[in-house]
Amino acid sequence: MTDRSSLSASLLPAVQHMPVHRGHRLRRARAFWTAALLAASLASPLPAQAQFPEKPLRMVVPFAPGGPTDIIARLVAARMGESMGRAVVVENRTGAGGTIGAAEVARSPADGYTLMFHNVSTAVVAHYVYRKLPYDTVRDFTPISRLADIPNVLIVNRDVPAKNLKEFIAFARANPGKLNYGSSGIGTILHLSGELFKQLTNTDATHITYKGSAPATAELMAGALTYLFDNLPGQIEGIRAGSVRAIGVTTATRVPVLPDVPTLSEAGLPTFRNASWFALYVRSGTPAEIARRLEAESIRAVNDPTVTQRIRDLGAIPIASSADDLGRFWRAELESWRPLIERLNLNLD
């Protein structure tokens, strides 16, 4: 379609070179071309991003409904939809460690109407542990905003004599190969946290996988597991009730919902810092104006007082970062986890 500027450029010379020996014809011709220029201006469409969004958006969550990932996604989606005047529909696309949902977004048009709700597992770990992905995690996604972090927590069963990190490390070193720890699956951030702990403390323990945190926690409470790393929200009540003992959280600062639980960093492992983080992405190639609009809307959503409080009530930390900040953080996470994953030689294909 001819754009406004090119059409104007083609019409103006005709006006400028009109014969002047017939004044009334000149006036009529000028009136004609003025009307034509005005009609062309009105008919020429505005850029697509000026009307964005013109229809509902999709937010693909690569995990099952009901968990913290899904809850945070739905909070943000609802608020973004209210602000933009178009629904943001959450769609759960589960399977293969979240890579089925990511593959769907990678195949979608780069128009901003399909959002990817990445977490650390799909945005970082999957890049290394799946060698046959039908997409490239780094190349095919563009950062929009890091929305929230969920702290992970190291918990032990009540029979473990250690009450703090220093005592627990001493206990583990005194019992090499006799301890075990659980996680919700190989290659999850919780599994990697367990392996990172072993590496930094020079301890040994056997990894046991479960189909989710609930059965792992039940085994821990029964004494069949020594310790595990888990997302904090699912463990808050057990910690408060004394069913399990919290040794430390993995974030850089203490968590308001459990202010008496120290960070592992302050308790003696200064380099042990991680979280299960959540962020919005779009397909690479999405127009910059649309990406900036989505960035602003997602930040506005997380900063809404009601959404902020709901996220904190989950035991999570609202972030609402810029796209640039997410990009820098993402690159740092890719570099941070790569050596450990390569040392473990994980391959989940």
N, C-alpha and C positions, 0 to 999 in steps of 0.2 A: 504494500500500500504506500502511495506517495505521502511523504510526511509534509507537515505544514510549511517548514522552511523551504524545501525544494519546490513546492508548488508556488509559494510566494515568489521565489527567485525566477521561476519560469514565466510568471504573469507580469511582473513589474516592467521588464523591457518592452513588452507590448504596449503598455500604457505610455511609457516614456517616449516612444517613437511614433505616436499617433500623429497624423497630419494635422496642422493647425490652421489650414486655410478655410476650414468650415467650422466656425465656433460652436454652432449648435450640435454638430455631429461629435465634436471633441467632448463637449459636456456630457452628451448621452453615452459616449464610449467610456468616459471616465466613471460615470455613474455605474455602468454595467460592470466594469472591472472591479470597482470598489465593492459592489455587491458580491461579485464572484469571490473576491479575496475573503470577505466576511463569511461567506458560506463555507469556503474551504477551511477557514479557521475553526468554525463551529463543528464541522464534520470530522475534522482530524482527531483521532482518538488520543487521549492522554496516555502516558506510559502506564503499563499494567500495574506497576507497583503503587501508582497514585490511588488506585481503587482497592488495594489490598487491605483486608480480605473481602472477597466477593461471595464466598461460600464457607461452610464449616471447615475447620481444620481437623486433622487427625494427629493424636499423640500416641505413638506406638510405645508401649511398655513391654519389654521382653520377658517379663516374669508374671507369675500368677496373681490374680486379684487377692486383696486382703492384707498383704504384708506391708511393711513400711515403704518400700519402693512404690507400690501401687497407691498407697494413701497419699504420699507427698505429691505424686503425679496428678492425682485427681484434685487435690487442693489447688495446685498451681493452674491446672487446666480450667477449672471452674472460674477462677478469678480472671484469667486471661480472656476467657470467653465473654465475661461481663464487660470488661474494658473495651474489647474490640467490637462488640456487638455481633459476634459470630460464635457459634458453639465450637469449643475445642473438645472433640470426642476422644476419650481414652480407649484404646484398643489393646488388649493383652494378647501378645503373640509369643507364646512360650515355646521352650524346647532348645536343646543343644547349647545349654549354658547361655542363653540369650541371643545366640547368633542367628536364629531363625527370624526374630523380629528385626534385628539389625540389617539382615540381608533384604528384608522387605523394604525398609526405608532406603537402602542403597539403590534399589531398583526403581524407586518412585521418581516422578518428575522433579526437577530442581526448581520448584516454584514456591516453596515455603509453606505449602499446604499440608505437608507431612513432616512431623517433628519426631525426632528420636530421643527417647528418655534413657540416655546412657547411664550406666553406673561404672564403678571402677573395674568390675569384672568384664563388662562388654567393651569398654573404651580402652582398656589397657591390657588386662590379662589375656583376653581372647586373641589379641594381636600376636601373642607369642605361643600360646598353647594349641591353637588350631592352625595347622599348616596348609589346609585346603579350603580356606574360606572363599566363598564366591564373591568377595568384595575385599577392598583394602581399607582397614579401619582408619588409617591416617589420611589416605588420599580421598576417600569418598565421603567424609563428613566434615562439616564446618561448625566450629564452636559458636554457641549462642550465649549461654550463661550457666555458670555453676550455681545450682539452686540451694543445696543443703548438704551437710555432712552428717552421717550417723556414726558416732563413736563406737569402736569395738572395745570389748572389755575382757580381761583375762580373769577367769573364775576357776576356783578349785573346789573339790568336794570337802565336806566338813571334817573328814577324817585326816586330811592333810595337816600336819602340825604347824605349818608355816602360816604366820599372820600377816606378813608383808613380803615385798618383792625380795629383799635381801635374804630373808629366811627361806623363801621358796627356791631361790637359785641354789642356796647351800643344800637344801633338801634334795633337789634334782641331781646335783653333782655327787651327792653321797649315795645315790641310787641309780647309777648309769644303766640304761637299758631296761629298768624295771618299771618305769612310768609309761603312761600312754596319754594321748590327747585326742580329742575328737573334732570333727568338722562336718559341715554339711556337704562336702564333696571335694574331690581332688581338683586343684586349680582355682578354688574359690579364694577370695581374699582372706577368709578365716583359716583355710589350710596354709596359705602363704604366711600369714601372721605367725602360725605355730612353727613353721620352718625358720622364719626369721628370728624368732625367739631362741630356738635351739642354736642357731648360728652365732648370735650376739652373746649368748650366755655360756657357750661351750658345754651344752648339756645334751643328753640323748633321751629320746622318748619315741614310742611307736605311734604312728598315725593311724587312727581308725575312722573310717568314713561312715556317715549315716545319711538317710534320706530326709535331711532337714535338721533344723536346730532342736525341734521338740524332742525327738527320740535321743539325740545326743545329750540333751540336758537331763532327761530322765535317767540315762545311764550314769551321768555324773552324780546325780543326787543319790542313786543307789550304790555308789562307790565303785562301779565298774570302770569309770574313767577317772584319771587323776585331775586333768584340767582341760579347758578348752577356751578358745577365743570365739566370741559371738557378738552379734549386733547388740548394743546396749538395751534398746527398747524391750526386747523379749526377755531380758534378765532382771529388769528393775525390781519387779515384785519379789522375785526369789532372793535377791540380794537384801532387800529391806526385811524380808521375813526370816532371813538367816538360813534358808534352805541351801544356799551356796555362799561361798566367800569370795568377794571381789578383791583381787590383788592390785589391779590398776586399770585405768582406761588408756586407750592408745592415742588420744588426741594431744595436741600441744598444751592445752589448758584443761583444767577440771571442768566437769559437766555440772551445770546448775541443779539438775534433778538428783544428783548424788554428790554433793559438795565435799563429803568426807572421804571419798575415794580418790587417791592420788593418781596422777598420770604416771605411766611407766617411765616417762622421760625424767620427771622430777625425782622418782624413787630410785633411780640408779642406772637407767638405760637411756642416755640422752639422745641417741640416734633412733630410738624406736618411736616413730610417729607415723600413724596412718589412720585412715577412716574409710568407711563405705560411703563414697560421695556420689552425688546424683547431679546430672547436668543435661541441659537441652542442646541438641545439635540439629542441623538440617543437612540435606544433601549438598555436597560441594557443587558450586556452579549456581547456587541460588543468588538472584540479584542482590547486590549490596544493600539497596534501600529496604528491601524486604527483610533481610537478615537484621538490619539495624532496628527495624520496627519490632521484630520479634524479641530482640535483645531488650529493648525498652519495656515491652509489655511483660516479659518474664521477670525482670527486675521489679517492676511495679507490683506484680502479683505477690512475690515473696515478701516485699516490704509492706504489704497491706497488714495492718495490725492484727487482724483476725487470723490471717494465714500464718504470720510470724509466730503467734502464740500457739496455734495448733501444731506447728512443726516442733516448737520447744516442748510441748506437752508429750510428744512422741519420744522425747529424749534425744532429739536431733538438734543440729545447729544451723539456723538460717544463714545463707551466704549471700546470694544475689549479686554475683560478680559480673563484671563486664565480659564481653566476648574476648577481648585481648587478655584479660587476666586468666580466663579459663584456658586460653591457648597456651599461655606460659606454664600454668599449673599442669596441664595435660602433658606437655612435653617433659616436664620434670618427673611426673609419675611414670611415664614410659621408660625414662632412663633409670629411675630408682628401682623399679621392679625387675627390669631385664636381667641383671646379673644373677639374681636368685633363681628366676625361672629357668634360665639357661643352665645353671649348675644342677638343678633338679632334673633337667632334661624331660620336662613335661610335654607330652603330646597326646591330645585328647581327640584326634581325628579317628 
